[in-house]
């Protein structure tokens, strides 16, 4: 029986059909994978990222305080400064940081015969790397930890009234037999027998042997005690500490405030080698708060 002839056309048709079937299977598989990726991507994008903070950069810290403000915070009495000396003092010393868009700072110092004053400024821009936490919320958490560490009592105070004696301090006031000085413990000021405070910012302590560092707030009235500030930035507090050391006595006033995702820490202190001369709390606080308000306005521009 003769063999059937080989037909190339039929073979090509069969091959083409097989190829088409394989292509259809492969295409169906790819479509399924793409649908799965789209689903997962859609699920991730359905949760919007938290809002970024207002600030993306930071200003140059040493250039923020006005020159007039610095002169008031770093007084020299009758001491005359040359142009070079004034430039060195008021230009400040910038802090060394590795990323000036994340943190900047500056320090100023002036030494006089009446004591030494230091002013430091630290500005931190907070960035949250958690998509569910905004930069502002992250900054608030850092601010809260600072307030907690400073042990600031709860409550708020806008603009404190002038210092007034506490009831306990009022009872202890009076003129001693020798007509010497008595201490107004509410404001840390020395008062003479006639009820007048001596001139000059430092105050004379009636009991030089007492160690004020055992209770830093003992000489503070309600208006100058460490407290929350409700009229500065989004959140703020003020701390005041009186410390004695072998080299003398110093009062440190710190103001910390947050505005959006930026936290500003301002520290202002006065040192005296004479432990009987206590730096005045009200003066230091007033000047620190004034500068803090100036910085807040500058950052808001």
NUZAGU-497499 format. One line per field, with one value per atom (N, C-alpha, C): x, y, z. Coordinates in steps of 0.05 Angstrom, whole numbers, plus 5000, padded with zeros to 4 digits. Layout:
c1 = (X  ...) $
c2 = (Y  ...) $
c3 = (Z  ...) $
//
This chain:
c1 = (5017  5000  5018  5011  5029  5027  5050  5051  5038  5025  5012  5034  5028  5049  5049  5074  5077  5068  5050  5040  5051  5070  5082  5062  5043  5023  5008  4999  4985  5002  5027  5045  5048  5049  5052  5027  5004  4979  4978  4986  4987  5006  5030  5050  5041  5027  5017  4996  4979  4958  4970  4990  5004  5017  5029  5042  5022  5000  4979  4968  4965  4955  4975  5001  5021  5021  5019  5019  4995  4972  4948  4951  4963  4967  4986  5008  5028  5016  5001  4989  4969  4954  4935  4949  4972  4988  4998  5009  5020  4998  4974  4953  4945  4946  4939  4960  4986  5007  5003  4997  4995  4971  4949  4926  4933  4949  4957  4974  4993  5010  4993  4974  4958  4942  4933  4917  4934  4958  4975  4982  4988  4995  4971  4947  4924  4919  4924  4919  4939  4964  4984  4977  4968  4963  4937  4920  4895  4898  4922  4928  4946  4936  4952  4974  4997  5019  5013  5023  5019  5030  5019  5027  5057  5072  5099  5098  5120  5122  5124  5120  5121  5149  5169  5196  5212  5225  5242  5272  5278  5305  5306  5330  5333  5349  5344  5360  5387  5404  5430  5426  5433  5426  5439  5464  5478  5467  5453  5442  5414  5401  5373  5369  5382  5377  5386  5370  5377  5401  5418  5441  5434  5412  5404  5395  5382  5374  5399  5419  5443  5458  5458  5471  5457  5430  5415  5419  5423  5426  5455  5474  5502  5514  5504  5512  5541  5554  5581  5586  5563  5566  5580  5601  5615  5638  5641  5663  5659  5679  5678  5691  5678  5688  5699  5721  5731  5713  5716  5699  5705  5730  5737  5726  5727  5716  5685  5672  5643  5635  5650  5644  5647  5668  5673  5651  5641  5621  5593  5585  5558  5554  5575  5572  5566  5575  5570  5588  5587  5603  5584  5582  5563  5571  5550  5555  5562  5579  5587  5566  5552  5532  5538  5529  5534  5512  5490  5468  5454  5460  5448  5419  5408  5380  5364  5379  5366  5372  5395  5401  5422  5417  5436  5437  5458  5460  5481  5481  5500  5503  5527  5533  5546  5538  5549  5558  5580  5591  5602  5597  5610  5618  5643  5654  5658  5649  5653  5661  5668  5675  5651  5626  5602  5594  5607  5600  5600  5594  5594  5566  5559  5533  5537  5521  5522  5495  5494  5469  5474  5457  5460  5433  5434  5410  5413  5393  5393  5367  5368  5344  5345  5325  5324  5299  5303  5281  5276  5251  5244  5231  5240  5229  5220  5196  5185  5189  5201  5204  5182  5162  5139  5116  5107  5086  5060  5056  5032  5035  5059  5063  5073  5060  5068  5093  5106  5130  5123  5099  5091  5086  5073  5069  5095  5114  5140  5154  5152  5165  5151  5125  5111  5120  5124  5134  5161  5179  5205  5203  5186  5181  5170  5151  5139  5160  5179  5200  5218  5223  5239  5224  5198  5182  5181  5178  5177  5204  5226  5253  5258  5247  5250  5232  5213  5194  5178  5168  5152  5124  5114  5087  5066  5043  5023  5010  4997  4985  4998  4986  4996  4998  5014  5017  5025  5009  5015  5038  5032  5054  5054  5075  5075  5074  5060  5059  5085  5091  5115  5116  5140  5144  5133  5118  5107  5114  5118  5126  5104  5113  5094  5087  5064  5056  5078  5092  5113  5136  5142  5164  5156  5130  5121  5123  5117  5119  5148  5167  5194  5208  5194  5207  5207  5225  5226  5254  5257  5283  5296  5320  5332  5344  5353  5363  5386  5403  5426  5421  5396  5390  5402  5409  5421  5401  5410  5393  5377  5352  5337  5330  5324  5320  5290  5282  5255  5257  5249  5252  5235  5214  5197  5211  5228  5241  5271  5282  5311  5325  5312  5324  5330  5351  5358  5344  5333  5319  5331  5337  5350  5329  5337  5319  5298  5301  5281  5262  5266  5248  5257  5281  5291  5311  5309  5327  5352  5375  5400  5401  5417  5419  5436  5433  5448  5431  5436  5420  5425  5449  5452  5440  5431  5418  5435  5436  5452  5437  5448  5435  5441  5420  5424  5438  5437  5450  5470  5494  5514  5520  5516  5522  5501  5477  5456  5464  5456  5461  5436  5432  5407  5403  5423  5420  5403  5400  5384  5355  5346  5318  5319  5324  5328  5304  5280  5257  5248  5264  5255  5253  5269  5268  5251  5234  5217  5188  5176  5148  5132  5106  5089  5094  5100  5103  5130  5149  5175  5183  5166  5172  5172  5185  5184  5155  5148  5120  5117  5093  5085  5077  5085  5078  5057  5035  5013  5012  5032  5031  5055  5068  5092  5092  5092  5092  5068  5071  5050  5051  5074  5077  5103  5104  5128  5128  5153  5156  5181  5182  5205  5215  5241  5253  5273  5276  5294  5307  5334  5349  5371  5374  5396  5415  5440  5460  5485  5495  5521  5542  5566  5589  5613  5635  5660  5669  5663  5672  5653  5630  5611  5582  5564  5536  5526  5507  5496  5467  5452  5424  5420  5407  5403  5373  5366  5339  5337  5319  5316  5287  5285  5259  5259  5240  5238  5210  5210  5184  5184  5160  5157  5139  5147  5130  5131  5108  5106  5127  5145  5164  5192  5193  5218  5217  5238  5240  5263  5258  5278  5284  5310  5318  5337  5329  5344  5353  5378  5389  5404  5397  5409  5417  5443  5451  5470  5472  5490  5506  5532  5550  5561  5565  5578  5597  5622  5641  5635  5619  5611  5585  5586  5562  5541  5548  5528  5512  5519  5506  5491  5464  5448  5437  5441  5430  5399  5388  5360  5344  5325  5308  5291  5277  5258  5272  5295  5309  5317  5329  5338  5314  5292  5269  5257  5255  5243  5259  5285  5302  5301  5300  5299  5272  5251  5224  5222  5234  5233  5247  5270  5285  5269  5257  5242  5219  5205  5184  5195  5218  5231  5238  5248  5254  5229  5208  5183  5172  5173  5163  5180  5206  5225  5221  5216  5211  5185  5165  5139  5137  5157  5157  5159) $
c2 = (4976  5000  5024  5044  5067  5085  5098  5115  5142  5154  5180  5201  5219  5240  5259  5271  5291  5318  5332  5358  5379  5395  5416  5436  5443  5464  5455  5430  5420  5421  5414  5415  5443  5462  5490  5499  5490  5498  5487  5462  5450  5464  5471  5485  5512  5526  5552  5551  5530  5527  5522  5505  5499  5524  5540  5564  5584  5587  5605  5597  5570  5561  5567  5563  5569  5599  5615  5645  5653  5642  5649  5642  5618  5610  5629  5636  5654  5681  5691  5718  5718  5697  5696  5696  5683  5682  5710  5725  5752  5770  5768  5785  5782  5757  5752  5764  5763  5775  5805  5818  5847  5856  5840  5847  5846  5827  5824  5848  5857  5880  5905  5908  5932  5933  5910  5909  5917  5906  5913  5942  5952  5981  5998  5990  6006  6006  5984  5983  6001  6002  6020  6049  6056  6084  6093  6075  6084  6097  6093  6105  6129  6154  6177  6182  6191  6197  6221  6221  6243  6269  6291  6317  6324  6335  6343  6369  6375  6399  6424  6446  6472  6479  6471  6480  6458  6465  6446  6453  6477  6486  6502  6510  6526  6551  6573  6597  6595  6614  6615  6626  6610  6616  6641  6646  6669  6696  6695  6719  6725  6708  6712  6734  6734  6756  6783  6803  6830  6839  6856  6865  6880  6896  6910  6891  6869  6849  6837  6830  6819  6838  6864  6883  6884  6882  6882  6857  6835  6809  6805  6819  6815  6843  6854  6881  6881  6905  6907  6930  6942  6964  6988  6998  7021  7012  6986  6976  6983  6996  7004  6983  6975  6955  6967  6956  6964  6951  6959  6947  6917  6910  6881  6865  6877  6862  6859  6881  6880  6859  6858  6838  6810  6805  6778  6770  6789  6782  6778  6797  6798  6781  6774  6756  6728  6720  6694  6672  6649  6626  6604  6599  6578  6550  6534  6506  6491  6470  6453  6431  6431  6410  6398  6373  6359  6364  6374  6380  6405  6428  6453  6456  6438  6438  6422  6409  6394  6405  6418  6429  6452  6474  6496  6507  6521  6533  6555  6570  6592  6598  6608  6615  6643  6657  6684  6685  6698  6701  6729  6740  6765  6765  6769  6770  6798  6804  6831  6827  6849  6848  6841  6846  6840  6811  6796  6768  6762  6738  6729  6721  6728  6720  6703  6682  6664  6662  6661  6658  6636  6616  6596  6591  6584  6579  6553  6536  6510  6508  6503  6501  6474  6458  6431  6428  6419  6413  6383  6376  6348  6336  6313  6299  6271  6264  6238  6219  6197  6177  6156  6161  6143  6156  6142  6154  6159  6145  6149  6171  6182  6203  6228  6250  6275  6287  6305  6318  6333  6347  6362  6344  6321  6302  6291  6286  6276  6297  6322  6345  6348  6345  6348  6327  6303  6281  6288  6299  6307  6330  6349  6372  6361  6343  6332  6319  6305  6292  6312  6335  6356  6369  6373  6385  6366  6340  6320  6319  6319  6318  6342  6366  6390  6391  6372  6371  6396  6406  6430  6424  6438  6433  6440  6426  6432  6459  6469  6495  6514  6537  6557  6584  6601  6628  6645  6665  6682  6700  6724  6743  6747  6738  6739  6767  6771  6797  6801  6826  6831  6814  6807  6789  6802  6786  6795  6776  6785  6766  6746  6721  6700  6705  6693  6698  6690  6668  6660  6680  6691  6710  6736  6744  6769  6767  6743  6740  6743  6734  6734  6761  6780  6805  6823  6842  6861  6871  6887  6898  6884  6874  6861  6882  6872  6891  6907  6895  6910  6926  6927  6943  6931  6905  6892  6885  6870  6862  6837  6836  6811  6804  6778  6768  6765  6776  6771  6745  6723  6697  6693  6710  6706  6714  6733  6742  6739  6729  6726  6752  6773  6799  6805  6821  6830  6856  6859  6883  6894  6920  6931  6938  6948  6953  6973  6990  7010  6999  6974  6963  6968  6978  6985  6964  6957  6937  6952  6940  6953  6954  6973  6976  6954  6949  6928  6904  6888  6864  6842  6836  6815  6823  6804  6809  6797  6811  6802  6783  6760  6740  6746  6744  6750  6727  6703  6681  6668  6677  6667  6638  6628  6600  6581  6591  6574  6566  6541  6531  6532  6552  6554  6531  6515  6493  6471  6470  6449  6451  6475  6479  6503  6497  6518  6537  6528  6545  6558  6555  6565  6596  6609  6638  6649  6633  6642  6645  6667  6671  6656  6656  6642  6653  6679  6692  6685  6676  6670  6641  6624  6596  6581  6559  6543  6537  6540  6539  6535  6527  6525  6553  6559  6585  6580  6594  6589  6611  6629  6650  6650  6627  6626  6601  6604  6581  6563  6538  6518  6505  6505  6495  6506  6513  6525  6522  6522  6523  6538  6548  6562  6548  6545  6533  6553  6552  6571  6556  6555  6540  6558  6557  6571  6550  6552  6531  6544  6531  6540  6519  6529  6512  6524  6509  6519  6546  6550  6574  6598  6593  6614  6605  6623  6618  6626  6611  6619  6612  6628  6623  6617  6595  6586  6588  6604  6606  6594  6575  6561  6564  6571  6573  6553  6535  6516  6519  6522  6524  6509  6500  6487  6503  6506  6517  6499  6486  6465  6443  6438  6416  6426  6450  6462  6466  6457  6461  6479  6500  6520  6518  6516  6516  6540  6558  6582  6580  6582  6581  6607  6620  6646  6644  6648  6646  6668  6673  6693  6680  6684  6673  6696  6689  6708  6693  6703  6689  6695  6716  6723  6708  6688  6672  6687  6711  6727  6744  6744  6760  6741  6739  6721  6735  6724  6736  6738  6760  6765  6749  6734  6716  6732  6753  6767  6780  6792  6804  6784  6762  6742  6730  6724  6713  6732  6757  6777  6779  6779  6781  6756  6733  6707  6705  6712  6710  6730  6754  6773  6763  6751  6739  6716  6699  6677  6686  6708  6719  6730  6742  6752  6730  6708  6685  6672  6670  6658  6674  6700  6717  6715  6713  6710  6684  6663  6637  6636  6652  6652  6668  6684  6701  6685) $
c3 = (5000  5000  5000  4981  4979  5003  5012  5035  5029  5049  5045  5042  5023  5019  5042  5050  5071  5061  5077  5069  5088  5078  5096  5106  5090  5099  5124  5124  5147  5172  5169  5192  5203  5185  5194  5209  5199  5213  5241  5244  5271  5290  5279  5295  5303  5285  5291  5313  5312  5332  5360  5360  5386  5397  5380  5389  5401  5387  5396  5423  5428  5453  5476  5470  5491  5497  5477  5481  5498  5492  5508  5537  5543  5571  5585  5571  5583  5588  5569  5573  5596  5599  5622  5648  5650  5674  5681  5661  5666  5675  5664  5672  5701  5710  5738  5756  5749  5766  5768  5745  5744  5761  5761  5777  5807  5815  5843  5852  5835  5842  5844  5826  5827  5853  5862  5887  5910  5912  5935  5934  5910  5908  5915  5907  5914  5944  5957  5986  6000  5992  6005  6001  5976  5970  5982  5992  6004  6031  6044  6070  6065  6065  6059  6079  6070  6088  6106  6130  6148  6137  6146  6135  6142  6123  6130  6146  6160  6176  6159  6172  6157  6148  6164  6158  6144  6122  6107  6110  6120  6124  6150  6158  6182  6176  6191  6188  6201  6196  6209  6237  6258  6285  6296  6290  6302  6291  6269  6257  6265  6281  6288  6309  6332  6352  6341  6346  6338  6355  6343  6357  6383  6382  6406  6428  6421  6440  6454  6438  6449  6468  6461  6479  6506  6506  6531  6547  6534  6548  6557  6545  6552  6559  6581  6589  6599  6597  6606  6625  6635  6653  6639  6651  6639  6621  6617  6601  6572  6560  6532  6515  6494  6476  6450  6440  6414  6393  6368  6347  6344  6347  6345  6368  6392  6415  6413  6404  6401  6380  6359  6338  6348  6363  6374  6393  6409  6429  6416  6399  6389  6364  6350  6327  6336  6359  6370  6358  6370  6361  6352  6326  6316  6326  6331  6338  6313  6316  6294  6291  6268  6263  6235  6231  6206  6185  6193  6174  6184  6172  6181  6173  6158  6152  6174  6191  6213  6241  6244  6271  6268  6282  6283  6311  6318  6344  6345  6367  6370  6399  6407  6435  6437  6458  6463  6492  6498  6525  6529  6552  6560  6589  6594  6621  6630  6654  6666  6695  6708  6736  6753  6743  6758  6754  6737  6732  6702  6695  6667  6659  6635  6624  6599  6597  6574  6562  6535  6521  6499  6498  6478  6465  6439  6423  6408  6410  6395  6381  6354  6338  6323  6328  6316  6298  6274  6255  6256  6263  6267  6242  6234  6210  6219  6214  6220  6196  6200  6179  6179  6196  6198  6182  6162  6145  6160  6183  6199  6219  6223  6243  6229  6233  6221  6234  6220  6231  6256  6256  6279  6303  6299  6321  6332  6315  6323  6340  6331  6346  6373  6374  6399  6419  6409  6427  6439  6423  6433  6453  6446  6465  6491  6490  6515  6533  6520  6536  6549  6536  6548  6572  6569  6590  6614  6609  6630  6645  6630  6642  6660  6652  6668  6692  6694  6716  6719  6696  6697  6706  6726  6736  6715  6714  6694  6699  6678  6679  6660  6656  6637  6649  6636  6645  6621  6615  6592  6598  6607  6614  6644  6658  6687  6697  6719  6732  6747  6755  6770  6795  6802  6825  6850  6866  6891  6913  6937  6958  6964  6969  6977  7006  7015  7043  7063  7058  7077  7077  7053  7051  7065  7063  7075  7105  7116  7145  7155  7138  7146  7141  7128  7122  7147  7147  7169  7173  7193  7198  7222  7219  7241  7260  7283  7303  7294  7277  7268  7243  7233  7210  7185  7185  7161  7141  7120  7098  7105  7095  7096  7068  7064  7037  7030  7008  6997  6982  6994  6981  6957  6953  6930  6904  6905  6880  6881  6902  6904  6908  6917  6920  6949  6952  6979  6985  7009  7016  7041  7042  7065  7086  7109  7131  7124  7104  7097  7075  7067  7047  7018  7014  6988  6978  6953  6942  6932  6936  6927  6897  6887  6858  6846  6820  6807  6804  6782  6777  6797  6807  6827  6853  6869  6894  6917  6939  6961  6978  6984  7001  7030  7047  7075  7089  7078  7091  7072  7070  7051  7055  7080  7085  7074  7068  7057  7029  7022  6995  6978  6960  6946  6927  6920  6901  6913  6940  6952  6944  6939  6930  6910  6885  6865  6862  6868  6865  6891  6912  6938  6938  6921  6921  6898  6887  6865  6873  6864  6869  6847  6849  6830  6802  6800  6774  6760  6776  6764  6767  6778  6782  6755  6753  6728  6721  6695  6688  6658  6650  6622  6612  6588  6576  6554  6555  6536  6514  6513  6493  6475  6472  6457  6439  6413  6395  6399  6391  6394  6422  6435  6462  6473  6498  6510  6540  6551  6580  6587  6612  6623  6648  6650  6674  6686  6712  6726  6748  6748  6768  6779  6805  6819  6829  6822  6828  6840  6861  6872  6866  6861  6855  6869  6868  6881  6870  6844  6831  6835  6846  6851  6849  6843  6841  6813  6802  6776  6774  6760  6755  6725  6719  6691  6685  6665  6655  6627  6624  6599  6588  6563  6550  6527  6526  6504  6491  6465  6452  6425  6417  6391  6373  6348  6328  6304  6298  6278  6284  6264  6268  6276  6288  6298  6328  6342  6371  6377  6392  6399  6429  6436  6464  6468  6486  6492  6521  6526  6553  6559  6581  6589  6618  6624  6652  6660  6686  6697  6720  6719  6739  6757  6782  6800  6818  6821  6838  6867  6873  6900  6906  6923  6929  6945  6955  6969  6949  6924  6904  6885  6889  6873  6848  6825  6800  6802  6792  6795  6775  6785  6768  6749  6759  6742  6718  6722  6700  6679  6687  6668  6653  6668  6654  6634  6642  6624  6598  6600  6576  6559  6573  6558  6543  6556  6543  6520  6524  6502  6477  6481  6459  6446  6463  6453  6435  6443  6427  6401  6402  6377  6358  6369  6352  6340  6356  6346  6323  6325  6303  6279  6283  6260  6245  6260  6247  6233  6242  6230  6204  6199  6175  6150) $
//
